[in-house]
Amino acid sequence: MTDARAAILARLAGHRTDQATIAAQAAALLDRVGPTRPDRVRGAPDAVFLQRLASPAIGATGERIATLAELPEAVSRYLAAHALPPLVAVQPHPELAGLAWAGIATHADITPDEAVAVGLAHGGIAETASLVFHSGAHSPTLFAFLPMHHIVALHAHSVRPWLEDHIAADPPRNVNLVTGPSGTTDIEGTLVRGAHGPGHLHVVMIGSNNDADPVAATRPA
């Protein structure tokens, strides 16, 4: 070991920072988050989420329903619009299991060649129209990655304006953020959907935090 390296390591070994100083430095970093945001989210977070979801940059579709009980009907409309058979994998969440899936055959296991899966997001982020999934017994991670068509229910009250708002209010142990359908341009610069996950994403917003200014649904074409 060179004398210079030994000197540097000796200084590092002797450097100790007390917990109060570390906490103060961390708080100072968090205080910088607000000023660095590009702009505030204008409007109700759930409305902004749906608007940005349908933008060309994200390329997903969405619609709004009044209650979770209407989800099976929304799923039926999506299946019919895409000429898909009435067979879906349903995330094993109690809120979804309790619905009346009349006319749709459902199963809780998901396979790599699954055509359609229905899930319930833990929350949403209006800034980027991102869905938040926390892994667990009721939310297996593979549901967000294996199906070609992913239909996701999202409670309007769970949509927060910024990513930092979600982390601060509900720190995750394991989290997946999903923004739009999967795509890549790695091969000859041509956009390919479904490269690393669902090729189609449809979000069904449940309820509204902005009843006075509803957002028109963007139904699947």
N, C-alpha and C positions, 0 to 999 in steps of 0.2 A: 504494500500500500504506500502510495506517495505521501510525502509530508503534508502537501496541500489538502489531499483527500482526507487524511487523518484529522487535520485541523477542522475541516468542515463538519465531519461526522461528530467530532467532539463537541462542537458548538451546538449542533442539532440535539445531541443526547442531553446536553445540559439545559435545553430550552423547555420550560414548562409554562403552560398557560392555565390559569385557574378557571373553574367552571363558570364563574360570574362573567369573566371576560369573554369566554366563548359564547355564552348566551347573548351578551350585548352585541357581539359581532354578527351573530345569526339574525337578531332582530333588526339590525341596521340593513342587512341584505334584503330582508323581507320588505322593509319600508321603501325600497327602491322599485318594487314591483309595479305599484300604481303608476308612477310617472313614465315607466317604460312601455305601458300599453299603448298601442297605436291610436286607439280611439275608444270611447265608451260604447257599449252595446246599446243602440238606440231602439227602444221599444221593448215589449214584453219578451223575455228570453225564449219562450216557446214559439212565438211568432217569428222571431229572428232566426231561430233554429230551422224552421220549415222553409223560410225564404232562402237561406244559404244552402240548405240541403239540395234544393232543386237547381242550384247554379251550375253552369257548364263545368266549372272547375271540380265539382264534386260528382255530379252526374247520377244522383240517386233520386228516388221519388218518395212522396209522402202524402199523407192525408190525415184528416182529423175526425175522430169520432167522439161522441159524448161520454160514453162509459165503456169500461172494459168488456162488458157483456156483448158489445157490438163487434168485438174483434173477430169471431169466427165468420161473420158475414163479410167483413173487410177482407179476410183471407180468401173466402170463396170468390169475391170479385177479382182479386189479384190472380188466382188460379185460372179463372175463366178468361181474363184478358191476355194471359200468356199461354193459353192452350195447354195447361198443365193438369195432370190427373189429380183428383182429390185425395192425395196421400201426402201427409207431412209429418216430419219429426217435430215434436213439441218439447221445448225445454221443460224439464221436470220441476217447474215452479208451481207452488200451490195455487197462485192466482190464475195460472193458465189451466191447470188440471181441473179446476172447478167450473170451467166454461162448458157450454153446450155445443159440442162440435158436430152437430147434426149434418150428415151428408159428407163429412170429411173423415177419412180413416187416419187415425193418429197413432204414433208410437213414440216412446221416450228415448230409444236408442238411436244414435246417429252413425251413419257409415260414410266412408270417404267418397262414395258416389251419390250421396243424398241430393235429390233434386231440390227439395224445399224444406226449410226449417223455420219454425216460428219461435221467437224468443221474447224475453222481457228484459229491457236494459235497466241497469241500476240507476242510470241518470243520463243527462245530456249536457253538452257544453255549447252554448249559443255561438260563441266566438268563432268556432270552427265547424259547427254542425257535427260534432263528434259524439258517438255513443260511448257510454262508460259501462263496462262489464266487470264485475268482481267475481272471481272464480269461487266456486263452492258447490256444495251438494245440490243446490237448486239452480246452479248456473255453471254447468260444465263448459270449460274453455273451448272445446272443439265445436260447439254449436255456432260460434262466431266465425269459424274458419272452414268447415267442411262442406256446407251446402252450396249449390250453385245459386239458388235464390234464398236470400235471408229476409224474412219479414219480421220486423222488430217492433214490439209495442213499447211505448215510452210515455210515462205519466208526465203531463205538462208541468206539474208542480216540482218535478225532479230535475228540470232543466235550469242550470245556473248560467250566468253570463260568461264567466271566465273559467279557465282551467284551475287557476289558483283558488277560486271560490269553492270548487268541488274538493280540492285537496284539503283546504282549511277546515271545511265543514265535516268532511267524512274521509279521514285518512285511510287509504286502502292498504291491505296486506298484499294482495295480488290484483292487478288491474290490467285490462286490455282496453285501449282506446281505438275505436273503429270510426273512420271518416270515409264514408262513401264505399262503393264497391271496390274490390281488389282490381288492380291493373298494373301493367308494366310496359315500358317502351324499350326494354333491353335488347330486343331482337329487331334489328334494322330500323329502329325508331318508330315501329308500328305499335299502336296501342292495342294491347291484348287484355281483355277482361277475364277475371277469374284465375289469374296466374297464381296467386298465393292465398286465395280465399274466395268468398262469394263474388260471382260476376254481376249479380244484381242485388241491390239493397232497397228495401221499401220500408219506410218508417210510418207506423200508425200512432199518431199523437192522441193521447187519451185526455179528454177534458181541455180546459183552457184557463190561462191566467189573464186573458185579455178579451173577455167576452164582448166588450164594446167595439173591438176592432179585430174581428176574426180574420184569419188568413185563409184564402181560397185553397182548397185541396189540389194537390198536383197528382192526379190519378195516373196510374200506369197506362201508357199509350198502347 
